[in-house]
């Protein structure tokens, strides 16, 4: 099993690197390729991924590995289709990140989910459908404002969709635990957001009642009807979030000495309730109808429940401490009088921390609440006072608390404060040094690495466990941070990137091989975070990153394959949990692939026809320079025809929501087309007049679908400064495509 897990991690990393390389390559908008070459390359990429998936599905030896590779390459093919659709929008300068992109992408993902019932497809479909809805209601390319009634309807739609998905998954009509969890969380998130959105008191009260009712029903259902500790924990987290939001609302309206005192009481009640809830949760038995056959599943669920419970408990604790700290600081401000509040705050923090450290027999909930609020307040005060001696003294108290406390969440919290305290001291000592921030992060990375290595000197026990977890997390965190810092010696940033990638990759494989699940998960998470964040990093261009990641992905897959072959770690596909999808459902999968390629062909043909046959229109522009995640750099264009005359603006602003309009353009004396009038049925166009389709969003501007012009990476600023006119092709039906920009 260890060898099997190592190979799966290696294959997953390799395929992830290849997909990142493909997205980076197209997002770079490499102008060395023409339109036809780019389209053929994207179609070939799709065929390549699906072809490799089919090839691995046919291999008989190392069946478990080949089935896994076939499955992830099938997912990779679906992701590459999304990248190809984004590329088509880039080539023909359609809007960046539109809902149509995610809608088209979600269709094959949904079909693959139905055909294969493979969880990654369920999750991909879930994410894409939500992105489709979000971009439809809140398009990034349009200035848009919804009425409160419409916001209520939109939020209710998101909540209803997720509630339905949860009920479907809860009744096993959809067998996907990740979708079940995600839909439950987003259902409550939707209700919580709605409960803070409205100025209308009726809507506000209605959504507060709805959110409260959902939480109460959840407690009843997951305790009395169908015991589910994971869902019960998430429901408790929703209840805590609801209570905190209500407290913050009250604080903004009724800030006073009495209120801040009540805030401290509220935190004590919140954290005490948190402790008693999880004690109660641990006492709840398993489902009495369970049999020996599903005992293993119940044990697995119990382990997951413990993990989720600890995460939720930590979140509630952090939230409580933040509110308690705010209440304490507010109380100090109001009670300080002529005394400087930062010194009062420091003294109060000591009064909180020292007794809590020295009196271990206090009620744990009270003790931890007092101690952590004191630590948080003390951190604020030492930053405020800016005296190294006081910072060092507080660091000693923090370290003392770390040795005196029990509990993973408490230890991690204080270990975080220790790192923050050391960072404050280093900054106070070296703030005049050049590149002080980079040196401080380097020192912290080294210090945590030494602490992590020094765990071997400690006896087995909770302290060693806390050192191992805290040291690893902060070592990787500061290593990642270093990859974004300026050079502190020649090419240091490059070296930090190389070291980070090698260290995190090596740790992932080592921890997987040793079956250290938590450490492996932390390392794997930092590995993916590094790959994702490097998209926006300016160390290399996207093209350089693409080539590097493609080579690394190929090396990863090849090395893992050789390892798997020599280790003989294969097993039957079904036992490994991966069905040979390409073999069992090859016809249906082939139909979906054919639909994907047909869409690319249709989109290309329609766009090329419009470019070839459309009437050319010259428009005046004012560009900006943002970036799309999938499509790279682009220039956002504001046209002179986007802002119509005042009389037309008044008419457009009165239209509710999104509405379609047709605009008549005419050329001025210089040949630049300008807004003439809104087209009405029966109007006849003059010889040189052009009809163009637009969209109104309740604002005074009209959007024509030609507001995005994609450019090679790093050239957006130049285009923004120089481009003054756009050349657009407009078809007979009014659809338009942006062809090029020009300075004249």
C-alpha positions in Angstrom: 0.0 0.0 0.0 2.9 2.4 0.8 4.4 1.8 -2.7 1.0 2.2 -4.3 0.5 5.6 -2.5 4.0 6.8 -3.5 3.3 6.0 -7.2 -0.1 7.7 -7.1 1.4 10.9 -5.7 4.1 10.8 -8.3 1.7 10.3 -11.2 -0.7 13.0 -9.8 2.1 15.5 -9.5 3.3 14.7 -13.0 -0.1 15.2 -14.6 -0.7 18.3 -12.6 2.5 19.8 -13.8 1.6 19.0 -17.4 -1.8 20.7 -17.1 -0.2 23.7 -15.4 2.3 23.9 -18.3 -0.4 23.8 -20.9 -2.4 26.6 -19.2 0.7 28.7 -18.7 1.7 28.2 -22.4 -1.7 29.4 -23.8 -2.0 32.1 -21.2 1.3 33.5 -22.3 -0.4 34.2 -25.7 2.7 33.3 -27.6 2.6 35.3 -30.8 4.9 32.8 -32.5 1.9 30.8 -33.4 -0.9 31.9 -35.7 -4.6 31.4 -35.0 -4.9 28.1 -36.9 -1.7 26.7 -35.2 -3.1 27.6 -31.8 -6.4 25.9 -32.5 -4.8 22.8 -33.9 -2.5 22.7 -30.9 -5.4 22.9 -28.4 -7.4 20.2 -30.2 -4.3 18.0 -30.4 -3.7 18.5 -26.7 -7.3 17.3 -26.0 -6.8 14.3 -28.3 -3.4 13.5 -26.7 -4.8 13.4 -23.1 -7.8 11.2 -24.1 -5.5 9.1 -26.3 -3.1 8.5 -23.4 -6.0 7.6 -21.1 -7.3 5.1 -23.7 -3.8 3.6 -24.1 -3.3 3.1 -20.4 -6.8 1.5 -20.1 -5.7 -1.2 -22.6 -2.6 -2.2 -20.7 -2.9 -5.5 -18.8 0.2 -5.4 -16.6 0.5 -3.1 -13.5 -3.3 -2.9 -13.9 -3.9 -0.7 -10.8 -1.4 1.9 -11.8 -2.5 2.0 -15.4 -6.1 2.3 -14.4 -5.2 5.2 -12.1 -3.2 6.9 -14.9 -6.1 6.3 -17.3 -8.5 8.0 -14.9 -6.4 11.0 -14.1 -5.6 11.5 -17.8 -9.3 11.4 -18.6 -9.8 14.1 -16.0 -6.8 16.0 -17.5 -8.5 15.8 -20.9 -11.6 17.4 -19.6 -9.5 20.2 -17.9 -7.6 20.7 -21.2 -10.9 21.1 -23.0 -11.7 24.0 -20.6 -8.2 25.5 -21.4 -9.0 25.1 -25.1 -12.3 27.0 -24.8 -10.5 29.7 -22.9 -7.9 29.8 -25.7 -10.6 30.2 -28.3 -11.9 33.2 -26.4 -8.4 34.5 -26.2 -7.8 34.1 -30.0 -11.0 35.8 -30.9 -10.9 38.4 -28.0 -14.1 37.3 -26.3 -14.7 38.5 -22.8 -12.4 37.0 -20.2 -13.8 34.5 -17.7 -17.4 34.7 -19.0 -20.2 32.4 -17.8 -20.4 30.9 -21.3 -16.8 29.5 -20.9 -17.7 27.7 -17.7 -21.1 26.6 -18.9 -19.6 25.0 -22.0 -16.8 23.4 -19.9 -19.3 22.1 -17.3 -21.3 20.1 -19.9 -18.7 17.4 -20.7 -17.6 17.4 -17.0 -21.2 16.6 -16.1 -21.5 13.9 -18.8 -18.2 12.3 -17.7 -19.5 12.4 -14.1 -22.7 10.5 -15.1 -20.8 8.0 -17.2 -17.9 7.3 -14.9 -19.3 8.3 -11.4 -15.7 9.3 -10.6 -15.5 11.9 -7.8 -13.1 14.3 -9.5 -15.6 14.8 -12.3 -18.4 15.4 -9.7 -16.2 18.0 -8.0 -15.2 19.6 -11.3 -18.8 19.8 -12.4 -19.9 21.3 -9.1 -17.2 24.0 -9.3 -17.9 24.8 -12.9 -21.7 25.1 -12.4 -21.2 27.5 -9.5 -18.7 29.5 -11.5 -21.2 29.7 -14.4 -23.9 31.0 -12.1 -21.6 33.5 -10.4 -20.3 34.9 -13.6 -23.8 35.1 -15.0 -25.2 37.1 -12.1 -21.9 39.0 -11.3 -20.0 39.1 -14.5 -16.4 40.3 -14.1 -16.6 42.2 -17.4 -19.7 44.3 -16.6 -20.4 47.0 -14.0 -23.5 45.6 -12.4 -25.8 46.4 -9.5 -28.7 44.2 -8.4 -31.7 45.3 -6.4 -32.2 43.8 -2.9 -35.1 41.8 -4.2 -32.9 40.3 -7.0 -30.0 39.7 -4.5 -32.5 37.8 -2.3 -33.5 35.7 -5.3 -29.9 35.0 -6.4 -28.8 34.1 -2.9 -31.8 31.9 -2.5 -31.0 30.2 -5.7 -27.5 29.3 -4.6 -28.9 28.1 -1.2 -31.6 26.0 -2.9 -29.2 24.4 -5.4 -26.8 23.4 -2.6 -29.6 22.2 -0.4 -31.0 20.0 -3.2 -27.5 18.6 -3.9 -27.0 17.8 -0.2 -30.3 16.0 0.0 -29.6 14.0 -3.1 -26.2 13.0 -1.8 -27.5 12.4 1.7 -30.0 9.9 0.3 -27.3 8.2 -1.7 -28.8 9.2 -5.1 -25.4 10.9 -5.7 -22.5 9.0 -4.2 -20.0 11.7 -3.7 -18.9 12.6 -0.1 -16.9 15.7 -1.3 -20.0 17.1 -3.1 -22.2 16.4 -0.1 -19.8 18.2 2.2 -19.3 21.1 -0.2 -23.0 21.6 -0.8 -23.8 21.6 2.9 -21.1 24.2 3.6 -22.1 26.5 0.7 -25.8 26.2 1.7 -25.0 27.7 5.1 -22.5 30.2 3.6 -25.3 31.4 1.3 -27.7 31.9 4.2 -25.1 33.6 6.3 -24.2 36.0 3.5 -27.9 36.8 2.9 -28.3 37.4 6.6 -25.8 40.3 6.4 -26.7 41.8 3.0 -30.0 43.7 3.3 -30.9 47.2 4.5 -34.6 46.1 4.2 -35.5 45.1 7.8 -38.1 42.5 6.5 -35.5 40.8 4.3 -32.9 41.0 7.1 -35.2 39.4 9.6 -36.4 36.8 7.2 -32.9 35.6 6.4 -31.8 35.6 10.0 -34.8 33.4 10.8 -34.0 31.1 7.8 -30.4 30.8 8.9 -31.3 30.0 12.5 -33.9 27.5 11.4 -31.5 25.7 9.1 -29.0 25.4 12.0 -31.6 24.1 14.4 -33.0 21.6 11.9 -29.4 20.5 11.2 -28.8 19.7 14.9 -32.0 17.8 15.2 -31.5 15.8 12.0 -27.8 14.8 12.6 -28.5 13.8 16.2 -32.0 12.3 16.1 -32.6 11.2 12.6 -29.3 10.2 11.1 -26.2 10.5 13.3 -23.4 12.1 11.3 -20.6 13.6 13.4 -18.9 15.3 10.5 -22.0 17.1 9.4 -22.9 17.8 13.0 -19.5 19.5 13.4 -20.0 21.6 10.3 -23.4 22.5 11.6 -21.9 23.6 14.9 -19.4 25.7 13.0 -22.3 27.4 11.1 -23.9 28.2 14.4 -20.7 29.7 15.7 -20.3 31.8 12.6 -23.9 33.0 12.9 -23.4 34.0 16.5 -20.2 35.8 15.7 -21.8 37.8 12.8 -24.6 38.9 15.0 -22.1 40.0 17.7 -20.1 42.1 15.2 -23.3 43.7 13.9 -24.3 44.6 17.5 -20.8 45.9 18.2 -20.9 48.3 15.2 -24.1 49.7 16.5 -23.6 49.8 20.3 -19.9 50.1 21.1 -19.5 51.0 24.8 -17.7 49.9 27.9 -20.6 47.7 28.8 -20.8 46.2 25.4 -17.0 45.3 25.4 -17.5 43.6 28.8 -20.4 41.7 27.4 -18.1 40.8 24.4 -15.7 39.1 26.8 -18.6 37.2 28.4 -19.8 36.2 24.9 -16.3 34.8 24.0 -16.2 32.8 27.3 -19.7 31.4 26.5 -18.7 30.7 22.9 -15.5 28.8 23.8 -17.2 27.0 26.7 -20.0 25.9 24.5 -17.4 24.8 22.0 -15.7 22.6 24.6 -19.0 21.0 25.9 -20.3 20.5 22.4 -17.3 18.4 21.3 -17.4 16.5 24.6 -21.1 15.7 23.8 -20.1 14.8 20.3 -17.5 12.3 21.4 -20.1 10.6 23.7 -22.5 10.0 20.8 -22.5 6.4 19.7 -22.3 4.9 16.3 -25.4 4.0 14.3 -27.0 1.1 16.1 -28.1 -0.5 12.9 -24.5 -0.9 11.8 -23.2 -4.4 11.2 -19.7 -6.0 11.1 -19.8 -5.6 7.3 -19.7 -1.8 7.5 -17.5 -1.6 10.6 -14.5 -0.6 8.6 -16.5 2.2 7.0 -17.7 3.4 10.3 -14.2 3.4 11.7 -13.0 5.5 8.7 -15.9 7.9 9.2 -15.0 8.2 12.9 -11.4 9.2 12.0 -12.7 11.8 9.5 -15.1 13.1 12.2 -12.2 13.5 14.6 -10.2 15.5 12.1 -13.1 17.7 11.1 -14.0 18.3 14.8 -10.5 19.4 15.5 -10.4 21.8 12.6 -13.8 23.2 13.5 -12.8 23.6 17.1 -9.7 25.4 16.1 -11.6 27.8 13.9 -14.1 28.6 16.6 -11.3 29.1 19.1 -9.5 31.5 16.8 -12.7 33.4 16.1 -13.5 33.6 19.8 -10.0 34.9 20.6 -10.2 37.5 17.9 -13.5 38.8 19.3 -12.2 38.7 22.8 -9.1 40.6 21.9 -11.1 43.3 20.1 -13.4 43.6 23.1 -10.4 43.8 25.5 -8.6 46.4 23.3 -11.9 48.4 23.1 -12.3 48.2 26.8 -8.8 49.4 27.5 -9.2 52.3 25.1 -12.4 53.4 26.9 -10.9 52.9 30.4 -7.4 54.3 29.9 -8.1 57.9 30.5 -4.8 59.9 30.5 -2.7 56.8 30.5 -1.3 55.7 27.2 -3.6 52.8 26.1 -0.8 50.6 24.7 1.0 50.4 28.1 -2.4 49.7 29.8 -3.0 47.0 27.2 0.4 45.4 27.9 -0.2 45.4 31.6 -3.7 43.9 31.2 -2.3 41.2 28.9 0.2 40.2 31.6 -2.7 40.0 34.2 -4.4 37.6 31.8 -1.5 35.5 30.8 0.5 35.0 34.0 -2.3 33.6 36.3 -3.5 31.4 33.4 0.0 29.9 33.1 0.5 29.4 36.8 -2.9 28.0 37.7 -3.4 24.8 35.6 -6.4 23.6 37.7 -8.6 26.3 36.4 -11.5 25.2 34.2 -9.9 24.5 30.8 -12.4 26.5 28.8 -11.9 29.6 31.1 -8.2 29.1 31.3 -7.6 28.8 27.5 -10.0 31.7 26.8 -8.2 34.0 29.3 -4.7 32.9 28.2 -5.3 33.3 24.5 -7.0 36.6 24.7 -4.1 37.8 26.9 -1.6 36.6 24.3 -3.4 38.2 21.4 -3.7 41.6 23.3 -0.1 41.4 24.3 1.0 40.9 20.6 -0.9 44.1 19.7 0.7 46.0 22.6 4.3 45.0 21.8 3.8 46.1 18.1 2.3 49.3 19.3 5.0 50.1 22.0 7.9 49.0 19.8 10.4 48.3 22.6 12.6 45.2 22.2 13.0 44.5 25.9 9.2 44.3 26.4 8.9 42.1 23.3 11.6 39.7 24.6 9.8 39.5 28.0 6.5 38.7 26.3 8.2 36.1 24.1 9.5 34.3 27.3 5.9 34.3 28.6 4.6 32.9 25.3 7.2 30.1 25.4 6.3 29.3 29.0 2.7 29.0 28.0 3.6 26.7 25.1 5.3 24.2 27.6 2.5 24.5 30.1 -0.5 24.0 27.9 -2.1 20.8 26.5 -4.1 20.4 23.4 -3.1 20.4 19.7 -5.1 23.6 18.8 -3.8 25.5 21.8 -0.2 24.5 21.1 -0.5 25.4 17.4 -2.0 28.8 18.3 0.8 29.7 20.7 3.4 28.3 18.4 2.1 30.7 15.8 2.3 33.6 18.3 5.9 32.6 19.1 6.8 32.9 15.4 5.0 36.3 15.3 6.8 37.5 18.4 10.2 36.5 17.1 9.4 38.3 13.8 8.5 41.4 15.8 11.8 41.3 17.7 13.8 40.7 14.6 12.1 43.6 12.9 12.7 45.9 15.9 16.4 44.9 15.7 17.0 45.0 12.0 14.5 47.4 10.6 17.3 49.7 9.3 19.0 46.8 7.4 18.5 46.6 3.7 16.1 43.8 2.7 15.3 43.3 6.4 12.0 41.6 5.6 13.6 38.9 3.4 16.4 38.3 6.0 13.7 37.9 8.8 11.7 35.4 6.8 15.0 33.5 6.0 15.9 33.4 9.7 12.4 32.2 10.7 12.5 29.5 8.0 15.9 28.3 9.3 14.8 28.5 13.0 11.7 26.4 12.3 13.7 23.9 10.3 16.1 23.5 13.3 13.1 23.1 15.6 11.6 20.5 13.3 14.9 18.6 13.2 15.4 19.0 17.0 12.1 17.1 17.6 14.3 13.9 17.4 15.9 14.9 20.7 12.6 14.9 22.5 10.9 11.9 24.0 7.8 10.5 22.3 4.7 12.4 23.5 2.5 15.3 22.9 5.3 17.9 23.0 7.2 16.1 20.3 4.1 15.8 18.2 3.4 19.6 18.5 7.0 20.4 17.6 6.8 18.2 14.6 3.6 19.6 13.3 4.3 23.3 14.1 7.9 23.2 12.9 7.0 21.5 9.6 4.1 23.9 8.8 6.0 27.1 9.5 9.2 25.8 7.8 7.2 25.3 4.6 5.3 28.5 5.0 8.4 30.6 5.3 10.2 28.7 2.5 7.2 29.5 0.3 7.3 33.1 1.4 10.9 33.4 0.5 10.1 32.6 -3.1 8.2 35.9 -3.4 10.9 38.1 -1.7 13.5 40.3 -3.5 17.1 39.1 -3.9 19.1 39.5 -0.8 22.2 38.2 -2.7 22.6 37.6 -6.4 20.0 35.3 -7.8 18.7 34.4 -4.3 15.1 34.4 -5.4 15.9 31.8 -8.1 17.7 29.6 -5.5 14.9 29.9 -3.0 12.4 28.8 -5.7 14.6 25.8 -6.6 15.1 24.8 -2.9 11.4 25.2 -2.1 10.3 23.0 -5.0 12.9 20.3 -4.2 12.3 20.3 -0.4 8.5 20.2 -0.6 8.5 17.6 -3.3 11.0 15.4 -1.4 9.1 15.8 1.8 5.8 14.8 0.1 7.3 11.5 -1.1 9.1 10.8 2.2 6.0 11.3 4.3 3.8 9.3 1.9 6.4 6.5 2.0 6.4 6.6 5.8 2.6 6.7 6.0 2.6 10.0 7.9 -0.7 11.2 6.6 -0.8 14.7 8.2 2.7 15.6 7.2 2.1 14.3 3.7 -1.1 16.3 3.4 0.6 19.5 4.6 3.5 19.0 2.1 1.2 18.2 -0.8 -0.9 21.2 -0.1 2.2 23.5 -0.1 3.3 21.9 -3.3 0.0 22.7 -5.1 0.0 26.2 -3.5 3.5 26.9 -4.9 2.5 25.8 -8.4 -0.7 27.9 -8.3 0.9 31.1 -6.9 3.9 31.0 -9.3 1.4 31.8 -12.1 1.4 35.4 -10.8 5.0 35.5 -9.8 7.3 37.6 -12.0 10.5 35.4 -11.6 10.0 34.0 -15.1 7.6 34.6 -17.9 4.7 32.2 -18.3 6.4 30.7 -21.3 9.5 29.9 -19.3 7.4 28.4 -16.6 5.4 26.4 -19.1 8.5 24.8 -20.6 10.0 24.1 -17.1 6.8 22.6 -15.8 6.3 20.4 -18.9 9.8 19.0 -18.5 9.3 18.4 -14.7 5.9 16.8 -15.3 7.4 14.4 -17.9 10.3 13.6 -15.5 7.9 13.0 -12.6 5.7 10.6 -14.7 8.6 8.8 -16.2 10.5 8.4 -12.9 7.3 7.2 -11.1 6.5 4.8 -13.8 10.0 3.3 -13.6 9.7 3.0 -9.9 6.3 1.4 -10.1 7.5 -1.1 -12.7 10.5 -2.1 -10.6 8.6 -2.2 -7.4 5.9 -4.4 -8.9 3.3 -2.5 -6.8 0.4 -3.1 -9.2 -3.0 -4.5 -8.2 -6.3 -5.1 -9.8 -8.0 -1.9 -10.9 -11.2 -2.6 -9.0 -9.2 -3.2 -5.8 -7.3 0.0 -6.3 -10.6 1.9 -6.6 -10.3 2.8 -10.2 -12.5 1.3 -12.8 -11.2 1.0 -16.4 -13.6 3.7 -17.6 -12.2 3.8 -21.1 -12.8 0.1 -21.6 -16.3 -0.2 -20.0 -17.8 3.1 -21.3 -15.6 3.7 -24.4 -18.6 4.5 -26.7 -20.1 7.1 -24.4 -16.8 8.7 -23.7 -16.0 8.8 -27.4 -19.3 10.6 -28.0 -18.4 13.2 -25.3 -15.0 13.7 -26.8 -16.5 14.1 -30.3 -18.9 16.8 -28.9 -15.9 18.7 -27.4 -14.0 18.7 -30.6 -17.2 19.6 -32.6 -17.7 22.6 -30.3 -14.1 23.8 -31.0 -14.7 23.3 -34.7 -18.0 25.2 -34.7 -16.7 28.1 -32.6 -13.7 28.4 -34.9 -15.7 28.2 -38.1 -18.2 30.8 -36.9 -15.5 33.2 -35.7 -13.5 32.9 -38.9 -16.6 33.4 -41.0 -17.4 36.6 -39.1 -13.8 37.9 -39.5 -13.8 37.1 -43.2 -17.3 38.5 -44.1 -18.1 41.1 -41.5 -18.0 44.8 -42.1 -15.0 46.6 -40.6 -15.7 49.3 -38.1 -13.1 51.7 -36.6 -13.9 52.7 -33.0 -12.2 55.0 -30.5 -11.1 53.3 -27.2 -9.6 53.9 -23.7 -7.7 50.7 -22.6 -6.9 49.2 -19.1 -4.5 46.3 -18.2 -5.8 43.4 -16.1 -5.2 39.6 -16.2 -7.2 36.4 -16.6 -6.2 33.2 -14.8 -6.8 30.9 -17.8 -6.2 33.3 -20.6 -3.3 35.6 -19.5 -2.9 39.3 -19.9 -5.5 41.3 -21.7 -6.5 44.9 -22.2 -10.0 46.0 -21.1 -11.5 48.5 -23.6 -13.9 51.3 -23.0 -15.4 52.5 -26.3 -16.7 56.0 -27.1 -19.9 54.2 -28.3 -20.2 52.6 -24.8 -21.5 55.8 -23.4 -24.6 57.0 -25.3 -26.1 60.5 -25.2 -27.9 61.6 -22.0 -31.4 61.0 -23.3 -30.5 57.4 -24.2 -28.7 56.9 -20.9 -31.8 57.8 -19.0 -33.8 55.3 -20.9 -31.2 52.6 -20.4 -30.9 53.1 -16.6 -34.7 52.5 -16.3 -34.4 49.0 -17.7 -34.3 46.3 -15.0 -31.5 43.7 -15.0 -29.7 42.6 -18.1 -31.4 43.5 -21.4 -30.3 43.2 -25.0 -30.2 46.3 -27.3 -29.3 47.0 -30.9 -27.3 50.1 -31.6 -27.0 51.9 -34.9 -23.5 53.3 -35.6 -22.5 55.8 -38.2 -19.1 57.1 -39.3 -18.0 60.7 -38.5 -15.9 62.9 -40.7 -12.7 61.1 -39.7 -14.1 57.6 -40.4 -14.5 56.6 -36.8 -17.9 55.1 -36.0 -19.9 56.8 -33.3 -23.2 56.2 -31.5 -26.2 57.3 -33.5 -29.3 55.8 -31.9 -30.9 52.7 -30.5 -32.4 50.6 -33.2 -36.1 50.0 -33.1 -38.0 47.4 -35.2 -38.8 48.8 -38.6 -35.9 51.3 -38.7 -34.1 51.5 -42.0 -30.4 51.8 -42.1 -28.5 54.3 -44.3 -25.8 53.1 -46.6 -22.9 53.5 -44.2 -24.8 52.7 -41.0 -23.9 49.5 -39.1 -26.1 47.6 -36.6 -24.3 46.1 -33.6 -25.7 44.1 -30.7 -25.1 45.3 -27.1 -26.1 44.5 -23.5 -27.3 46.9 -20.9 -26.9 46.0 -17.2 -28.9 48.8 -15.5 -26.0 51.3 -15.7 -25.4 54.0 -18.3 -22.9 51.9 -20.3 -23.5 49.5 -23.2 -21.4 46.4 -23.6 -20.8 44.9 -27.0 -18.8 41.8 -26.2 -15.6 43.3 -27.7 -14.3 44.9 -24.5 -11.4 42.4 -24.1 -8.2 42.3 -26.2 -5.7 39.6 -25.2 -2.0 40.4 -25.6 1.3 38.6 -25.1 2.4 38.5 -21.5 4.0 41.8 -20.2 2.8 43.9 -23.2 -0.5 45.1 -21.7 1.0 48.4 -20.3 2.5 49.2 -23.7 -0.8 48.5 -25.5 -2.7 50.6 -22.9 -0.4 53.5 -23.5 -0.3 53.4 -27.3 -3.6 52.0 -28.6 -6.3 54.6 -29.4 -8.5 52.8 -32.0 -10.0 49.4 -32.4 -10.9 47.7 -35.7 -14.0 45.5 -35.3 -15.7 43.1 -37.7 -19.5 43.2 -37.4 -21.7 40.6 -39.0 -25.1 41.1 -40.6 -26.9 39.9 -37.4 -25.0 42.5 -35.3 -22.5 40.1 -33.7 -19.0 41.6 -33.4 -15.4 40.4 -33.1 -12.5 42.6 -32.1 -9.8 42.2 -34.8 -6.9 44.4 -33.8 -5.9 47.6 -32.0 -4.0 50.5 -33.5 -2.7 54.0 -32.6 -4.4 55.5 -35.7 
